[in-house]
Amino acid sequence: MNTRGIIIILIILSMITIGNSDTKINKSKNKLNYTEKIELNGVNQHISIKGSNPNNPILLVIHGGPGDTSLPMVSKYNKDLENHYTIVVWDQRGAGKSYYKFEENHNLTIDTLVNDAYILSKYLLEKFNQEKLYVTSHSWGSVIGLKLIFNHPEITFAYIGCGQVVNMKTVTKSAYDFVLQKNIETGNRKNVEKIKNIDVSYTSRNWFDDLMFITQEIVKHGGSWYGRTNYNNMIWDFIKSSEYSFYNIYKRQKGCVQAIESFWPELMDINFENMLYFEVPVIFIEGKYDYHVSSKNVEEYYNRIKTEKYLYIFNNSAHFPQWEEYSKYNEIMINLLNKNQ
């Protein structure tokens, strides 16, 4: 099997007919449960809209990755929020149900997706006749989310970041150190030597393979989903979902590969450490044992922010606190609404 095939399988193991609706909501039909494909910056992109009342505040969900769409997970673990929010789950350009093959010499950047998110937000606010919305994002998505609310606080009630990225160079070094130490502890000398030869800046010729190896090791040593050494539960959540077909899952994996290849080099330059003043409340929800995106880095950043802020550390979570301890996450999100009423 070639290297690309192995990479796709590793990603699968590490995670494992859309109609256009009317652009305006019929307020007499309170239950919301439908999908749309809308054009954002010239590209059709998929969104799922769920809720019990179209007058409820909008919650825009920005998934991680790059390319790791999350609709089945949100639908399963965060379903209680549908009684309090209108939940909009967005498959980013080139990801999942929004998959298309990027052109070879494309000029896509992180800010392209930030602008997609802004156009989507404006569309939703007009659609539901509201002035502001809530933004929650995860991991890679937290880069898009934090940039969005920093640039456009006028459309945002509050920001909720899970597995928040602050400084990617710090993030990748922490992940590297975790994997190296775990392999030293287990006496895996072959892996130790392999890890020592990896350029953690991910600029070498084999950077993609190196990144996939480090990611696999984080999962294997419990630094991704607390108490687990694989993503079998997440694989089954996707397979059993009525919202994602096997073809959608296949497109999701293709989207992951191309998104990582396209955006990771730019992502490595992300550093929010000097972004300390926000015009909206920022809330960080972190897993204590997250070794994809170190919660310690987030805590240090949180302590330096000068404006309204909140930090929650989940003691039985790693990289996915919104699903690993979903009841706590859902409660925080519901209480956020009660506080702002």
N, C-alpha and C positions, 0 to 999 in steps of 0.2 A: 504494500500500500504506500502511496506517495505521501510526502510530508503534509501537503495540504489536506489530504483525507484524514490523516491522523489528527491534525489541528481541529478540524470540524468535529470529529468524534469527541475530542477532549472537551470542546465547548458544550456539546450536547450533554455529556456526562456531568459537566460542571453546572448545568442549569436544569436540565432536561426538561352567501351572496349578499355583498354589502350594497345597500340601497341608499340613495340620497334622500334625506328627509327634508321637510319644509324648513326654510330658514327662520321662521317664526314659530313659537310654541303656542299651541292651543291651550289656554289657561284652564279650560274646563276639564282637560284630561290631566289629572294630577300625577299619575304614575308615569315615570320616565324610564325607558329601557330600550334604547335604539342606538344605531351606529350611523355615522356619516363619513363620507370622504369629501374633504373640502380642499380648495386650492390655497396653498400658502407659499408665497414667493414663487409661483409658477409650477409648483409640484403638488399633486394630489396626495393628501395625507389623511390617515384614518383616525377617527376619535370614537370613543364609546361614551355615551351619556346615560347615567343612571341616577335616580332619585325618587323621592316620594312626593315632592312638591316643587314645581318650577320656580316658586318664589324663594326657596331656600338659597343660601349663599353658594356660590360656585367654588368648587375645589378642583384646581387644575393639578393633575398628577404627572410629573415629569420623570420618566424611567431612567434607569442607570445603563451601564454598558461600558463603552458605546454599543448600542444596538440591542440591549437586553430589555425587550418589551415585557410588560408586567400585567397585562389585563387579567389573565386567569388568577394571579395571586391577589390582586386588589379585590376582585370579585368575591374570592373565597374568604380572605382574612379581614377585609375592611368593609364588609357588607353592611355592618351596623351603621356606618356613616351615611348610608343612603337615606336614612330617616332624618338626617340633619343637614346634609349638603346635597347639591347637585354635583355628582362626581364625574369629572371629565378625564378619561384616561387617553392619552395621546401617544400613538405610535409615531415616533420621530421619522423624518424623511429617511428612506432607505432601510427602515427597520420594521420587522414583523409584517403587519398588514399594509404598511406603507412602503414595502420593499420595491426598489427598482435598482438596476445596476448603475452605479456611478460612472460617469464618463471618465476615461483614462486620465485626461488632463483637466479634471474638474478644479474649480477654484473655491470649493466649499471650505468654510472655516467654522469654528465654534460660534462666532458671532452670527453666521448664517442661521444656525439653529436658535440662537437667542432671538433673532428677528422673527423667525417662524413662530416662536412661542408668544412674542408680543402681538403679532397679527392674529394668532389664534385667540389670545386673551381678549383683544378688542372685538373680535367676531362674537365670542361668547357673551360678553357684556352687552352688546347690542341685541343679541338673540334673546337673552333673558331679561332685558331692560334693567340692568344693574350698573352700578358705577365702579365697583371694585370687586375683586375676588381674592381667594386664598390660594397660595402656591405651595405645594409640597413636592419635594424632589429627593432623589436617592442617588448617591455615589456620583457617577459621571453626570447624571441629571442635575446634581447639586451645583455643578459649575454653570450650567445653563440657567438654573433657577436663581442663584445668587446674583448673577449678572442681570437677569431680567428685573428683579425687584430693586436692584441698585439703580439701574437706568430708568426704570418706570415705576417709582413709588406711587404715582398718582392713580394707578389702577389696582393697587395691592392693599389688602387689609393687614396681612401678616405673611411671613415666610416660615416654612417648616422644612428643615434640612435633615435627612437621615443619611448616615454614612457620609457626612459632609466633607468634601474636598477643600483643603485650605492651601497647602503647598505640595504640589505633586512630587517634587524632588524629595521632600521629607517623607511623603507617603510611601514612595517606592523603596526608599532606603530602609524604612521601618519594616516593610513587608519582607525585604531581602534579609534583614537581620533576624527576623522571626524564623524564617525558613531555614537559614543557616544554623541557628541555634538548635532547632528541633532535630535537624539531621545529625548534628554533633551529639546531641543527647541520646539519640537512638543508635548511634554507631554506624550510620550509613556513610561509609567513607567514600564510596563512589559518588553519591550525591553531593557530599561536602566538596569534593574536588570540582565537580561540575558547577556548583553554585559559586565557588570562589573565582571561577573563570568567566562569570557572567558580568557584563557591563551594565550596572544598574541604571545608567542614564538612558538605556535602550536606544542607542544610536549606532550600534554595531550592525554589521551586515545581517546577522541572525537575530536581531532584536525581537522579532515577532515570536520565534520559537522559544527564546529565552523567557519572554513575558508569559507565554502559555505554560511553560514549565514551573515558573515561580507561582503562578496562579493555581495550578494543579496542586502544588505542595502546600499552599495555604489551606486549601480545602481539605486535603488529606490529614492535616495536623489540627483541624478544628478551629481554624481562624476565620472561617467564613460563616458557617451556620453553627451556633453554639451546641456542643455535644454531639455533633455529627462529623463524619469524615468523608461524606459524599453529598451530592445533591439529589439523591433518589426521590426524596419527598417532593422536591420542586419539579422534577421530571414528570412524576405522576400527576401533579396538579395541572400541568400543561396538557398531558395526554388525556386526562379525564374531563377537561374543560369543554363545554359545548360551544365556547366562543372562539376556540383556536383549533382548526383542523390540522391534520398531519402536514398538509401542504403549507399552512401558515407557520407551523413549527419549522419546517424545512427552510422557508423563506427567512424566518427569524435567525437561523444559524448562518445563512449566507449573509444576512445583513450585519450580524455580529462581526464576521471576518472583515468585510469591506469597511465597516465603520471604525474598527480598531486600526486597520491599516491606514485609513484616511485621516483620523483625528488624533491618534495617540501622540505623534510627534509634537503637535501643537499643545496637546493637553499637558505634556511634560513641562511646559513653560508656565503653567498656571500657578499663581501665587497671590492669594488674597490677604496676606498678613498685614498689609498696610491699609486695607479697606476696613476702617474702624467705626465709621459713622453711617448709620442707616436712617432713613426717614420712616421706616415701618418696623414693627417688632420682628426680631429674628429669633427663631426657636430651633435649637439643635436637639435631636433625639438620637442618641448614640448607643451602640452595643459595647459593653465593657471589654469584650474579647474580640473586637474587630481588628483583624490584622491585614485586611485589604486596605482599609483607610483608617489609620490609627485614631482611636477616640482620644488618646492623650494629646495629639496634635490639635484636635478640635477644642479640647478643654483649655489648652494654652491660648488658643486664638480667642475663645469666648471670654476669657479673663481680661483681654485687652480691648474688647469692643466697648465703646463709650456710650452707646445709645441703648434703648430698651432691648433686653435680651433674656432668654431663658435657656437653661441646659438641663436635659434629662439623660441620665446614664442608666441603661437597663442592664442589670447584673446577670441576667441569663440570656444575653443576646451577643451576637457577633456583628456581622455586616448587614443583617436584615431585621433590625428591631421592630419595624412596622409589621412584620409577619411572624417573627419568632416569639414576640410577646405582644401579639396584636391587641389583646384586651386592654393593656396599659396604653398602647398607642391610641387606640380608638377613644379611650376615656379622656386622654389629653386633648384630642381633637374636638371632642364634644364640649369639654369644659372651656376650650378656647372660645367657642361660640357664645357660651353662657356669659363669659367674662366681657365680651364685646357687645353684648346686647344693652 
